[in-house]
Amino acid sequence: MKNLLCEIDNNVGLVTVNRPKSLNALNPETLEEIRLLFKELAQKEDLVGVILTGAGDKAFVAGADISAMQQYDALAGRKFGRLGHRAMEAVGSLPRPVIAAVNGFALGGGCELALACDIRICSDNAKFGQPEVNLGVIPGFGGTQRLPRLVGTGQALEILLTGDMLNAEEACRIGLVNRVVPQAELLTHCYGIMEKISQKGPLAVRLCKEAVHAGIEMDLARACRYEADLFGVCFASEDQSEGMKAFLEKRKAQFKGC
């Protein structure tokens, strides 16, 4: 791919948006590459998860490519937004966990890309924001929907309506990111999280993610019934039998993912 790098080591994928000269801005070509790559990664049964980051030390993704958007009319703008949503959905619907390693600016489409991930870890120089109102538009890749679900309506509206940037500490305080680490330790920390996840039951990890993402769109009673259904599914797996047997025998479980 022209604008992405992807490497897999010990069944953990590292995907890098690789447009450092434009601070990794998201143009249509890059969005389509993200969609296609994550669809491909979804087919890898032995994949533990994916870490998503940006090239260089200045930006995760500094936003959508304004030079590509400047001449859009309403139809072209809607088409670009839909393309962005398809890319974000491919990231969010990966059956394995996705960690955003936010290494600098995550603005506009970059913040929305981080929001599409399951876990967000940022470096101490990270900056977040949805500055679209400064350009006379609104977020187009899910920012008005995912942000309030994550940080609450009031916090989200303040970010969306002012266009102000948040530093790493403020982003962590309001729950936009899970943790702030020194930039030099960012990827190491993310790989450490993936290592912990790799030791757990793979089927349970996948079903946990499914339960959270599906349930958040339901009322509580229906979501709890859905959780109970998935809980029951676990008891048809070899992993459940092995996990509980290993616990009782005081040994490490040998999970197979089935």
TAZI-V296685 format. One record per pair of residues at least 12 apart in sequence whose C-alpha atoms are under 7 Angstrom apart, sorted by the first residue. I is the first residue (numbers start at 1). J is the second residue. D is the distance in whole Angstrom. If there is no record, write none. Layout:
i->I j->J d->D
i->I j->J d->D
//
This chain:
i->1 j->33 d->7
i->3 j->17 d->6
i->3 j->18 d->5
i->3 j->19 d->6
i->3 j->30 d->6
i->4 j->16 d->6
i->4 j->17 d->5
i->4 j->18 d->5
i->5 j->17 d->7
i->5 j->18 d->6
i->11 j->46 d->6
i->11 j->47 d->5
i->11 j->48 d->6
i->12 j->47 d->6
i->12 j->48 d->5
i->12 j->49 d->5
i->12 j->50 d->6
i->13 j->49 d->6
i->13 j->50 d->4
i->13 j->51 d->6
i->14 j->50 d->6
i->14 j->51 d->5
i->14 j->52 d->6
i->15 j->51 d->6
i->15 j->52 d->5
i->15 j->53 d->6
i->16 j->52 d->6
i->16 j->53 d->5
i->16 j->54 d->5
i->16 j->55 d->6
i->17 j->53 d->6
i->17 j->54 d->5
i->17 j->55 d->6
i->18 j->54 d->6
i->18 j->55 d->5
i->19 j->55 d->7
i->20 j->55 d->6
i->20 j->56 d->6
i->23 j->59 d->6
i->23 j->61 d->6
i->23 j->62 d->6
i->24 j->54 d->6
i->24 j->59 d->7
i->24 j->60 d->7
i->24 j->61 d->5
i->24 j->62 d->6
i->25 j->61 d->6
i->25 j->62 d->5
i->25 j->63 d->5
i->25 j->64 d->5
i->25 j->65 d->5
i->26 j->63 d->6
i->26 j->64 d->4
i->26 j->65 d->5
i->26 j->109 d->7
i->27 j->64 d->6
i->27 j->65 d->5
i->27 j->68 d->7
i->28 j->80 d->7
i->31 j->83 d->7
i->31 j->84 d->6
i->31 j->87 d->6
i->32 j->87 d->7
i->34 j->87 d->6
i->35 j->86 d->7
i->35 j->87 d->4
i->35 j->90 d->5
i->38 j->90 d->6
i->38 j->91 d->6
i->38 j->94 d->7
i->39 j->90 d->6
i->42 j->94 d->5
i->42 j->95 d->6
i->48 j->96 d->6
i->48 j->198 d->6
i->49 j->96 d->5
i->49 j->97 d->5
i->49 j->98 d->6
i->49 j->194 d->7
i->50 j->97 d->7
i->50 j->98 d->5
i->50 j->99 d->6
i->51 j->98 d->6
i->51 j->99 d->5
i->51 j->100 d->6
i->51 j->101 d->7
i->52 j->99 d->6
i->52 j->100 d->5
i->52 j->101 d->6
i->53 j->100 d->6
i->53 j->101 d->5
i->53 j->102 d->6
i->53 j->103 d->7
i->54 j->103 d->7
i->57 j->103 d->6
i->57 j->104 d->6
i->58 j->103 d->7
i->58 j->104 d->5
i->58 j->105 d->6
i->59 j->103 d->6
i->59 j->104 d->4
i->59 j->105 d->4
i->59 j->106 d->7
i->60 j->102 d->5
i->60 j->103 d->5
i->60 j->104 d->5
i->60 j->105 d->6
i->60 j->106 d->6
i->60 j->110 d->7
i->61 j->105 d->6
i->61 j->106 d->5
i->61 j->107 d->7
i->61 j->110 d->4
i->62 j->105 d->5
i->62 j->106 d->5
i->62 j->107 d->5
i->62 j->110 d->6
i->63 j->106 d->7
i->63 j->107 d->5
i->63 j->108 d->5
i->63 j->109 d->4
i->63 j->110 d->5
i->64 j->108 d->7
i->64 j->109 d->5
i->81 j->140 d->5
i->81 j->141 d->6
i->84 j->141 d->5
i->85 j->141 d->5
i->85 j->142 d->7
i->88 j->113 d->6
i->88 j->116 d->6
i->91 j->116 d->6
i->91 j->117 d->7
i->92 j->116 d->5
i->92 j->117 d->6
i->95 j->206 d->6
i->96 j->206 d->6
i->97 j->118 d->6
i->98 j->117 d->5
i->98 j->118 d->5
i->98 j->119 d->7
i->99 j->117 d->6
i->99 j->118 d->6
i->99 j->119 d->5
i->99 j->120 d->6
i->100 j->114 d->6
i->100 j->117 d->6
i->100 j->119 d->6
i->100 j->120 d->5
i->100 j->121 d->6
i->101 j->120 d->6
i->101 j->121 d->5
i->101 j->122 d->6
i->101 j->186 d->7
i->101 j->187 d->7
i->101 j->190 d->7
i->102 j->121 d->6
i->102 j->122 d->4
i->102 j->123 d->6
i->102 j->126 d->7
i->103 j->122 d->6
i->103 j->123 d->5
i->103 j->126 d->6
i->103 j->183 d->7
i->104 j->123 d->7
i->104 j->125 d->6
i->104 j->126 d->4
i->104 j->127 d->6
i->105 j->126 d->5
i->105 j->127 d->5
i->105 j->128 d->6
i->106 j->127 d->6
i->106 j->128 d->5
i->106 j->129 d->7
i->107 j->128 d->5
i->107 j->129 d->5
i->107 j->130 d->6
i->107 j->131 d->7
i->108 j->129 d->6
i->108 j->130 d->5
i->108 j->131 d->6
i->108 j->132 d->6
i->108 j->139 d->7
i->109 j->141 d->6
i->111 j->128 d->6
i->111 j->129 d->6
i->111 j->130 d->7
i->112 j->141 d->6
i->112 j->142 d->6
i->112 j->143 d->5
i->115 j->146 d->6
i->115 j->147 d->7
i->119 j->178 d->7
i->120 j->177 d->5
i->120 j->178 d->6
i->121 j->177 d->6
i->121 j->178 d->6
i->121 j->179 d->5
i->121 j->180 d->6
i->122 j->168 d->7
i->122 j->177 d->7
i->122 j->179 d->6
i->122 j->180 d->5
i->122 j->181 d->6
i->122 j->186 d->7
i->123 j->180 d->6
i->123 j->181 d->5
i->123 j->182 d->5
i->123 j->183 d->4
i->123 j->186 d->6
i->124 j->168 d->6
i->124 j->180 d->6
i->124 j->181 d->6
i->124 j->182 d->5
i->124 j->183 d->6
i->125 j->168 d->7
i->126 j->167 d->6
i->126 j->168 d->5
i->127 j->165 d->6
i->127 j->166 d->6
i->127 j->167 d->5
i->127 j->168 d->6
i->128 j->165 d->5
i->128 j->166 d->5
i->128 j->167 d->6
i->129 j->159 d->7
i->129 j->163 d->6
i->129 j->164 d->6
i->129 j->165 d->5
i->129 j->166 d->6
i->130 j->159 d->6
i->130 j->160 d->6
i->130 j->163 d->5
i->131 j->163 d->4
i->131 j->164 d->7
i->132 j->163 d->7
i->133 j->161 d->7
i->133 j->163 d->6
i->134 j->163 d->7
i->150 j->176 d->7
i->151 j->174 d->6
i->151 j->175 d->6
i->151 j->176 d->6
i->168 j->180 d->7
i->201 j->239 d->6
i->201 j->255 d->6
i->201 j->257 d->6
i->202 j->257 d->5
i->203 j->257 d->5
i->203 j->258 d->6
i->207 j->230 d->7
i->211 j->227 d->6
i->237 j->258 d->6
i->238 j->258 d->6
i->239 j->255 d->5
i->239 j->256 d->6
i->239 j->257 d->6
i->239 j->258 d->6
i->242 j->254 d->7
i->242 j->255 d->7
//
